[in-house]
């Protein structure tokens, strides 16, 4: 080998050492997971005659009782939105005529108020509890003998734990013209607890809203369990909404609005 070739090989080896010496090697391999959109769809088991209940209910869009940060990211917004649509279908199948769903009573115009039997407000009180631990994963950062950099390590973390949802679905009837509360029903939700494990690696412990928005595996687990709870909630509502009881609520709403005149 001539002198020129020896010099070329020498510098090639040096370049390789310098390049690989600073390369990060991960011992933890992140799982690639596709996000599966939540369904949140309830089908009423039977259907009464159209408008057979002879009452018109104005629905306000369901909302979560507490302002938890995770309620602003999926799947929670879709859960609330679909619940409003399914409430409309559910009550229509009970024989009620529907209006809405509206964001608030203030969104309703005068004719919508006076031509409604009462307004139904739907509040979701999940009372979530998140219990998670951090699983550490070692990463080796190679040093370089030529540059005098000693080898070092650092750690990243994934999450693993349990999530619990419990609480109530709170239904409140308001008089349509003046918004007086005339009836309230707390429907206790079945308590569910399920394990979850994240696939994304974090530098420190994340909040649940971060995991839901950035880790598809966490999102898929939570949305699957919420979907089961969702159908359980709407099944309870179906059993407990009685047109005969709502007739009494309608009478009370008319009396409340007449006192306001």
N, C-alpha and C positions, 0 to 999 in steps of 0.2 A: 504494500500500500504506500503510495507516494505521500510526500509531506502535506500536500494540499488536501488530499482526501482525509488524512488523519486529523487535520485541523477542523474540517467540516464535520466529521463524526463527533469530535470532542464537543464542539459547540451545539451539535444536535442533542447530545446527551444532557448537556447543561440546561438547554431549553426545556427538555422533557422533565428534568428534575424540578426546575423552577415552576413549571406549569402544574405538575401533579402535586407538588409540595404544598400548594395553597388551595387545592381543591377540597371542597366539603363533601364528606361521605356520610350519607344518612343511613343509620341502621334501621330506622322505622320507615316502612313503606306505606304511604297514605292510600287508603282504599278509595277508588273512584266509584261514586254512586250517582245515579240519575235521579233528579227530583220528580216525584210522581204527584201531580196535582190532586188536591183533596176533592172529594165528591160533594158531600153534604147535601143529600137529596132524600126527601121523605115522600113516600107515596101513601096517601090516605087509603085505608083498607076498604072503605065503602063510600058511596056518594048518595046524598039525599037529593030530593028534587031541587031544581034551581030556585033560589029565593024562598024556599018553603018555610024557613024560620021567620020570615016577615020582619027582619031586622037588618039594619045596615051598620056595619062596624068599620070605623076608620082606624087603621093600624099605624102606629109610629114605628119606625125602623128599630129593630132590636139593637141594644147597645150593652157593653160590658159595664158593670157597676163601678169597678175600680179602673184607674188609669195606668195599669201596668204597661211597661214599655213593650213587652212582647205582644200586647194586643194590637199594636200598630203594624206588625209584620205578619205575613202569612204563616199559618193558615187561618188565623183568627178573624181578619176582616172578611174573608170569604164565608166563614162560618156565620157571622152576624148577618151578612147580606143575604145569603141563601135562606137563613131562618125567616127573614121577613117575607120572602117569596113563598116559602113553604107554609108559613102561617096563613097567608092569603088563600093558598090552595086548600089547606086543612079546613079553615072556617067556611070556605065556599062549599066544600064537600059536606059540611054540617047543615047547609041550607041558608047560610047568611049571605047577604050582599056585601061586597067589600069595597072600601076606598083606601087608596094608598098603595104601599106604605109611604108615610111622610117622615121627614127628618124630625119635625117637631109640630106641635099643635099650631104654632104661629105660622107655619107654612101653609096651613089650610085657609082657603078663602071662605067668605061668609056662607055661601050656599052649601059648601061641603060640610060646614059645621052644623047648620040648622037641619040639614037633611040626613044627618047621621044619628043613629040611636045612642051611641056612646063612642068614646075613643079608647083604644086599647094600647097601653104602654107595656113594652116587653123589655125586661132587664135581666141580663145574664150575670149571675154571681158565682163564678167558678171556684173561688178560693184555692188557687193553685199552690202547690208546695213542691219545690225543686230541691232534691238532695243529690248532690254530685261530688265525686272525688276526682282528683287529677291523677292520671296515669303518666308517669314520666318515661321519656324515650331518650336514650343516649345518642348523641351525635359526635363523631370524631372529626376534629379539625387537624389535619396533618401539618406538621411543622416542616421546616426546611433546614437540613444540616448546613448547606452552603450559605444560607442567609442567616444562620444562627437563630432560627425561630423554633422554640421548643413545641412539641405536640400538646394540644389542649382538647378539652371536650366541653360541650354545652348540652343543655336539656330542653326539650320541647314537651308539650303536654296535650293529651287528649282527655276527654271527659267520659265518665261512666257513673251511673247512679239510678235513681228512681224519681218518678214524677207522680204526683197525686192530684186528682181533680175531684172536688166535692162542692157542695153549696146548694143554691136554689135558682130556679127560674121564677122571677117575680112578675106576675101579671097584675096590672093596675088599670081599672076602668075610670075614666074621667068624663064628666059631663061635657058635651061637645062645645057649648057656647062659652062657658066660663072656666072650664078646666078643673072643677071641683072633684076631688077624689071621693069616689062613692063605693068602690069595691076593690078588694085586693086578695090575691091568691098566691101563696108561696108553694111552689111545687119542688119538693126535695129531690135532688138529683142523686142517682146511684153513685157511690164513691168508687172511683177506679184508681188503682195504683199499678204502674207498669215500669219495667226496667228500660233504660235506654243507654246507648253507647255511641259516642261521637266518632267521626272519621277524620275530622280536621284537626290539625295540630295548632296549638296556641302557645304564646310566650307566657301567659298567665291565665288565671281562671276567667272564662268569659261569662257574660250575662246571657240569660236564656234568649233574649231577642237577637243577640249576636249569633248564637248557635243556630237558631231557626233560619236566619237570613243567609248564613254563610256555610252551613253544614247540611247538605241534602239528606244524609242519613238520619240526623236528628229531626229534621222537618218531616221526613216520611214516617218516622215512628210516632211523632206527636199527632200528625194529621190522621193517621190510621186509627189511633185510639180515640181522638176527638170525634171522628166520624161515627164510631160505635156509640159514643156518648150522645152525639147529636140525634141519632135515630131513637135512642132510649128516651131523650127529652121529649121529642115530638110525639112519641107513642104515649107518654104520660099525659101530655096536653090533650091528645085525641080522646083519651079516656075520661078526662076531667072537665072538658068543656061541654056543658049541657045546655041546649037551647032553652029549656024551661027555666033554668037558673038565670040565663041571660035576659029573659023577659023581665024578671024582677030587677035586674041591673038597669034595663032600659027605663023602667018606671021611675026608679030612683034618680036616674040622670035627668029625666024631664022635670021632676020635682026640684032638683038642685038648680037647674037653669031658670025655672019659673021664679024661684026666690031671688035670683039675681036681677030680674027685670024691674 
